[in-house]
């Protein structure tokens, strides 16, 4: 596994359609640029069903709004929820929704700024297995050359993000 602590190098890897593991506020994440073939490779590496959706990390609510037509009624709620370590299921229309998160950890904000667009994200573990905050475990799990490591400290929360459905306020994961 190649490794860096340099934002510019990690961002270039993402832009070059590499998959990277990176710190979040809670657990190690793994992700890529929003590209179907790279997402398919990510699903393969994670041993995850290809039809299972991912979270999209945005630098800001404004960046989210540039990419998706989010109802104006939802913007205030999204901004409020984004102040906590929360993934938000945002309805786009009657049949479609997206899972989004606006990270508060500075290093991830800086990475998103450098990449210049959203990152497809999930926890850095094999699908269906328990997450880990142990970097050694993650390096052993994803030891192929297909995954790079953006090595910085986690944000201090010891669990994955809360997940909430915006419209119904239903909590999917506490």
SVG drawing of the C-alpha trace seen along z (x, -y; Angstrom):
<svg xmlns="http://www.w3.org/2000/svg" viewBox="-43 -27 47 37">
<polyline fill="none" stroke="black" stroke-width="0.4" points="0.0,0.0 1.5,-3.4 1.2,-6.1 1.4,-9.8 0.5,-12.6 0.6,-15.2 -2.8,-16.6 -1.7,-17.4 -0.4,-13.9 -3.5,-12.2 -5.8,-14.5 -3.8,-13.7 -4.3,-10.0 -8.1,-10.5 -8.1,-12.5 -6.1,-9.7 -8.9,-7.3 -7.1,-5.6 -8.9,-4.4 -7.6,-5.8 -8.1,-5.2 -8.3,-8.4 -9.2,-9.6 -12.6,-10.9 -14.0,-12.3 -14.7,-8.7 -13.5,-5.7 -11.1,-5.2 -12.9,-5.8 -12.1,-4.5 -13.3,-6.1 -12.7,-7.5 -13.7,-10.0 -17.4,-9.8 -16.8,-7.6 -18.7,-4.4 -15.7,-2.2 -13.8,-3.3 -16.8,-2.8 -17.2,0.7 -13.5,1.4 -14.2,0.0 -17.2,2.4 -15.0,5.3 -12.2,4.4 -14.7,4.0 -16.6,7.2 -19.7,5.1 -22.8,5.6 -22.5,3.4 -26.1,2.0 -25.4,0.8 -25.2,-3.0 -22.3,-5.0 -22.0,-8.3 -20.9,-11.4 -18.6,-13.7 -18.9,-17.4 -16.8,-20.3 -19.9,-22.4 -23.6,-22.6 -23.0,-25.0 -20.9,-22.3 -23.8,-19.8 -26.3,-22.3 -24.0,-22.8 -24.2,-19.1 -27.7,-18.2 -31.1,-20.0 -31.8,-19.9 -35.1,-21.5 -34.6,-24.9 -36.6,-23.7 -33.9,-21.1 -30.9,-23.4 -31.3,-24.8 -31.7,-21.3 -28.7,-20.0 -26.6,-22.9 -27.7,-22.2 -27.1,-18.4 -23.7,-19.0 -22.5,-20.6 -22.4,-17.1 -20.8,-13.8 -23.9,-12.9 -24.7,-11.3 -27.9,-12.7 -30.2,-10.8 -31.4,-13.7 -34.5,-13.1 -34.0,-14.4 -37.4,-13.5 -40.1,-10.9 -37.9,-7.9 -34.3,-9.0 -32.2,-10.1 -28.5,-10.5 -26.5,-10.0 -24.3,-13.0 -21.9,-14.2 -20.1,-17.5 -17.0,-16.5 -15.8,-18.8 -12.3,-17.3 -9.9,-19.8 -7.7,-17.4 -10.6,-15.9 -12.0,-19.4 -8.5,-20.3 -8.5,-17.1 -12.0,-17.8 -10.8,-21.4 -7.8,-20.0 -9.8,-17.4 -12.4,-20.0 -15.4,-17.7 -17.2,-15.2 -15.6,-11.9 -17.5,-8.6 -17.0,-7.3 -17.6,-4.3 -15.9,-2.8 -12.6,-1.1 -13.5,2.5 -14.7,5.5 -18.5,5.3 -20.4,7.0 -17.4,7.0 -16.9,4.8 -15.2,1.4 -11.8,0.8 -9.9,-2.3 -6.6,-0.3 -4.5,-1.5 -2.5,1.7 -5.7,3.7 -6.8,1.5 -3.3,1.8 -3.6,5.6 -7.1,5.7 -6.3,3.5 -2.8,4.4 -3.2,4.4 -1.6,1.7 -5.1,0.6 -5.5,-1.2 -3.4,-4.2 -3.3,-5.6 -3.7,-9.2 -2.2,-8.9 -3.4,-11.5 -5.1,-11.3 -8.7,-10.4 -10.9,-13.1 -11.5,-11.7 -15.0,-10.1 -14.7,-6.3 -17.6,-5.2 -19.1,-5.7 -21.3,-8.6 -24.9,-8.9 -27.3,-8.3 -30.6,-10.2 -33.3,-10.4 -33.8,-14.1 -37.5,-14.1 -38.8,-11.7 -36.1,-12.4 -35.8,-8.7 -32.4,-7.7 -31.0,-4.7 -27.8,-4.5 -27.2,-6.2"/>
</svg>
